[in-house]
Amino acid sequence: MDKKIFNSNFLTSLFVLLISFVLVFVVLFNHSQNQLLDELSNEAGYISYAVENEGVQYINNFKGDDKRITLVAADGTVLVDTSADERELDNHADRQEIKEAILNGSGTSTRFSDTMMKRTVYYAVRLSDGSVLRVSATQDSVFVLLLSLVYPLSIIIIVALVLSLIISHRVSKSIIKPINELDLDNPAGNESYEELTPLLKKISAQKRTIDKQIKAARQRQEEFRLITENMSEGLLVTDANANVLSYNKAALHLLEIDNIKNGGSVLLFNRTKGFRELVEKVLSGNRAEKEISHDSNIYNLIANPVYEGEKVIGAVIVIIDITESVHREQLRREFTSNVSHELKTPLTSISGFAEMMKSGGTPDDTVVDFSGSIYDEAQRLITLVTDIIKISELDENPSIFEKQNVDLYALSQNVIKSLKPLADKHNISLNLTGDTAYVLGTPKIVDEMIYNLCDNAIKYNKENGNVDIIITATDNKINLTVRDTGIGIPMSEQSRVFERFYRVDKSHSKQLGGTGLGLAIVKHAAAYTGAEINLESMENVGTSVTVSFDKID
Amino acid sequence: MRNKFDEQLNILNNELITMGALCEDAISGAVNLLTHESGKIKENVIETDKQIDRKEKEIETLCMRLLLHQQPVARDLRVVSSALKMISDMERIGDQASDIAEMAEYVTDSEVQSKIHITDMANATIKMVSESVDSFVKKDVALAREVLCHDDIVDDLFDKVKSELITAVQKNESNAETLIDLLMIAKYFERIGDHAENIAEWVIYSITGKHA
């Protein structure tokens, strides 16, 4: 724009300059010609007057003068001439100025020399006797004038050009300046050319719209980010070349990646075979689902392609941590198979004994024996079912039990009383140390807990062993420890003994008569009471289980 | 033009990551075959090796196209040229993994295996391959340097396994074929370790422009 304005300015001034030169020149030249003509006519006037009064010889006074005076007779014959021999001159009757003078009383004409370098102006008047007096003067032609002026003219033109260059430059700069200084961030606040106002207004309006749209888009993005950031599922969005477009924190956390830049390959997250196949499948346009394991966790990956028309432009991958549910599913399966197995064993015995008695011919004392066995097995079944009911109650709705202050010492005494016969059978001594200690809980549940712990301590003890129940209090806890001198639990099994039906020594379970639910009940009861369980055990030395209750304020 | 170039470099990067991941699959498959008995994995490893070979051709073509069409300079040229070198190392890893897989079939004497440090060597090699690919994926020079140090561990383990095998031969502990197979497998692991080291060196070169 600057250049354009400069060019047009410069060209305009150049044009004007040249035109004015030409015009001035023409006007000046015409003016000088007219002046010459006037001069000639004046001179002709008074010469003709003199000639009329003093005779033709007056003309001879002008011989050698720069003006040429000619007297021509009415028929065109030259009578006198100041610059040439009149006898050598031909008839002048056909000369324009002579013709005009004869006809109108006066006449003018201008003729160029052969080389065009000179111009002769003629003025003729008719005298009273019909002859014509002609005065002429010769001057340089316009070309000579021009040639003589070339030097000063070119200096003037050059100076004018330089001036117009500078001025054009300045002018165009000053025109452009306000446009350059427009504050486009704030278009409405500009003081500029009136002509620009509609444009600025339009820009301002569009700017507001764009700002609004950007703000809305940003808000939506922020909302989306907040939602995805707070998801516990990992989310990955990729383009068609498997480059990451977006991801959430959970994705990084689940796949244990520190940081990743957008635009990098999705394989930066994980490059196991399963993941690669999933990405390949989804980017070929098919929904894909896969389970992959990473360290000890199991993830379910669900990938959906994103289409634009017919073309796949990317994919969305959701990562769900299913470790827990897979684990739980496994536990549930184990539980079901354990329950069926535990229920089936006594039932098979009962059915066997009953079948033998049904066929008849069994001696009476054997019938008594069998009945005893059937009774024992039925008792076992009842205990088992009771335990299952207890644990389901704790599982389903523990809130049915109301919490109250419970004395651990008194409960322990009761438990010892009820387990005395069993302990005596194995020659095991039960010792209770400590003092009255109240905790918040349900008597039934806490009793169940102590009972099961002591029951296990006796069952898995050695002959002549000891079981100590120790109640101690710390600053904010009350601990109940049941310690035995029994067979202990191997290190590798310690984490599993609280699982339902889990038994360390699977072959001896029936012999000991447990249901396999004892510690599971303890665990649930502790969870319900808000107590922590700590198990320490050494094989062949003994086991010590500590339950820490919160102290009542 | 630059956009197109960047896109192609990006594709090259992704393809290299895939090829690296395939190498990891191949070596861990081969090691699995050696330590646990399973008939099916052998075919998997050999199939993975074929995939690696195909990938090598693809990446080579891509690099050539980049070199001819884009005429990269400076850093870009380093990336492309080190990619060309890296894929030949990766291809060798794939071949050697499939060789191990084929031999593992005949190494059935688990007793002698447990006596020598072949499993340690396998794990150290897997770690090296995995870390060298990782260093490329993350463009992590420090990790790449770590890989270079790891090679000494694998080399030491190779010497150890060798002397253990010599002792076993002297005591006639197992049949000779198994022992020789084990020695060769150990040598393959050692070679794979060297290739992983090379990959790490190329990673360092492509990032810093200096040879490690």
Interface residues (C-beta under 8 A of the other chain):
Chain A: N241 A242 N243 G263 S265 L267 L268 R271 T272 K273 R276
Chain B: E7 N10 I11 N13 N14 I17 T18 G20 A21 E24 D25 V133 V137 K138
